Amino acid sequence: MANTKSALKRAEIAERNRLRNKAYKSAVKTLMKKYVNAVAVYAANPTPELKQEVQARLSEAYGKIDKAIKRGVLHPNNGARKKSRLAHKLKPLTQTAAAAE
């Protein structure tokens, strides 16, 4: 337990920041899962409407990841890796769709 007033305050601030960081990380994970699910649905039945849905989910996930990086919740390289992995999920599907057209 903290012995001084300043140490007690630092402990309170650290706890507050931990909860805020946890919320950002959780939101990023949730949006990534929603995007992966949207990609799976699009892969099963590629339609223009589903492609729009996938693009919207991707944009949403990118925005949250960028915000987490800006806030210092995620390291920039960690955020870049997450965004790259999201983009790679969709890339093979768009190439096959373009080849089919």
N, C-alpha and C positions, 0 to 999 in steps of 0.2 A: 504494500500500500504506500501511496505517496506520503512523504513526511513534511514537505513544505507546501506553502500555498501555491507557488508557481508550478511545482511538480504535479499537484492536484489538477491545476488548470490545464496543463499540457496533456494529462491523461484524459481529461474530458474532451479536449479538442481532438485528440487522436481517435477517440471512440466515435465522435461525430463524423470525422473524415472517413473512418473505416466504414461506417454505415452508408455514407454517401457514395463511396467507391463501390461498395457491394451492390448498391442499387444500379449504378451505371453498368457494371460488369454483368449483372443479371439481365438487364435490358438488352445489352449487346447479344448475349447468348440466345435470348428469346427471339430477337429479330433474325438472327442467323438461322435458327431452327425453322422459323416461318418461311424464310427464303428457300431453304433446302426442301421443305415440303412443297412449296409452290413449283420449284424446278422439277420435282418428281412427278407432280400432276401434269405439268407441261410436257415432260418426256413421254408420258403415257399417251397423251392426246394433244399434239401441237396445234393449237389454234391461235389466231391473232389476239383474241381476248385473254387467253392464258398467258401469252407472251407479255402483254401489257401488265398483267398481274405480277409476273416475275420481275419485270423491270421496276415496278413500283416497290416491291419488297426489297430489291437490291438497293435502290436509292435510299430507302428508309434505313436499311442496315448500315450503308456507307455513312449516312449522316450521323447515326448514333455512334459509330466507331470514331469518326472524325471529332465529334464532340467530346468523347471520352479521352482522346489523345490531347485535345486542347485543354481539358481540365486537369490533365496529369494523372488520370486514372490508369490509362494504358501507355506503355512505352511506344514511341512512334514506330519502331520496327515490328512490335507485336501487332499494332493496328494495321500496318502494311501487309503483314503476313495473313491476317484474317481477311482483309479485302481481296488479296490475291487468291486465297482459297475459295472465296465466294465466286469470283470471276471464273475460275477454272471449272466450277461445277456446271456453268452454263455454256462454256465455250464449245464443247463437243456437240451440244444440241443445236446451236446456231449454225455450225458448219454443216451438219447433216441436213438441216432445213434449207440452207442456201444451195446445197448440192442437188436437193430434190426439186428445187424450183427451176 
